[in-house]
Amino acid sequence: MSAASGAIQTNLNQQSDLRASSGCAGLDAILHGGFPQGRIYLVEGDPGAGKTTLAVQFMREGVSKGERTLYLTLSESREDLVHAAASHGMPLDDVEIVELLPDEDDLLPEQQYTVFHPAEVELNDRMQRIVKEIQRVRPDRLVIDALSELRMLAKDPLRYRRQILAMKDFMAEQKCTVLLLDDRSLRDPDLQLHSVVHGVISMDKVPREYGKTRRQIEIVKLRGTAYLEGFHDYSIVTGGVVVFPRLVAADTRSEQPPEAVSSGIAELDALTGGGLDRGTSTLLIGPAGCGKTSIAVQWAATAARRGESCAIFSFEEAPHTLLTRATGLGIDIRPHLATGKITIQRVDPAEMSPGELVASVQQHVENENARMVVLDSLNGYLQSMPGEQFLAVHLHELLAYLSNRGVLTLMVLAQAGTIGSPLQSAVDVSYLADNILLLRYFEMQGEVRQAISTIKRRSGSHEHTIRELKLGPDRIHIGRPLRDFQGILTGTPIILGGTRRTKPHGDDHVTA
């Protein structure tokens, strides 16, 4: 390589290292710092996907850095654009906005072209006006909204491509970062345009049969630099577009020393082999009402008393109902809520996307140093997924991330069924959990009772017995191992030895 070519390559590398922030922290994270400066990027999506909102954030970020900005609108009036930006609390007073809309006189019959095709007159005129405004302002950041207007004026795809190539060459001389907005007026992707620009950002709306529309953003192309691939959830809120980068657990790998976390109940700790280890995940599985959430809250309250922060994500139960039920079991978590050691976040699966939920978990772990996370329940988590097949993938990344952070994760999974009937789960994620606590109902002497056992503990040995569980009054009781009975997990146990007892050994409860 000659000295001259080496110098050119060095200048290109330095230019690509300079980044222009998009004004959206999540998108910047996906782009590994923002858009490489001095390049042209296509932002495409259906109407309502948030393209203009993202472009306004891009403009506002440039203004905050003292850069010259120019917004060329080909389809929307300045008034409409300013009003839309103001609804997000983003004034455009310092942004140069230029309307390049058709003149009203063009609608008159005598002004309609009869000899020349509109592409030969209007397209050239529009492109000349674009060039003129860019030369006048000499912006550092430029937005052209929207390319569909230019595409409709062009006579054929070849002419349109030539105009875009000419614009690209012109922009290279201006050294400005350009966002081209396209509303996908064509049914098929405009691959011609994709090949011309340096990067392509796709914003999609994924309809669901019920609930809020799910929105996803993808970096289809980013020439000459790395980025986080795949689909990422995003939302449009007051203030702009908020992107939730896809979680990659491998980026957070760290070594955590093993440490057992006590539940505060000696018999429950014995059942789990001395407590649950930090950095592991535990699945509490059983039919509705058998005590899964109560056990999880007991662990969280004990951790809070030690001064640790815990985050509970409740999909089905309202916080006040959870508080009332916990208080009835002698678990008063209200002081911990007041100090912030325990946080209860109500999650509506019809309104929150999986990416938004993961971002909320990350915020509790990284910003509030949560040492325990409770997901109550995975049935609700499943409802936020576009398909059951994606739950295991999302959950695997989330559990791996929490494990790398040394966070103890408790997951509740409700099964359909009661006593004597086969229990069915909405989804099988048992293989993802490090520990499994199985809760069951069983019938004994005209009463419906509950049993608890540990059937899996990846990090060590555990007790293989079945103990009776009794909720209340004012405490959680864990009985002695039920050794004189067989078939408890079937719901209809048999007394061994032929001797009928009035009470099982498990009734000799140990108070928590």
Order of alpha helices (4+ residues) and beta strands (2+ residues): alpha-beta-alpha-beta-beta-alpha-beta-alpha-beta-alpha-beta-alpha-alpha-beta-alpha-beta-beta-beta-beta-beta-alpha-beta-beta-alpha-beta-alpha-alpha-beta-alpha-beta-alpha-alpha-beta-beta-beta-beta-beta-beta-beta-beta-beta
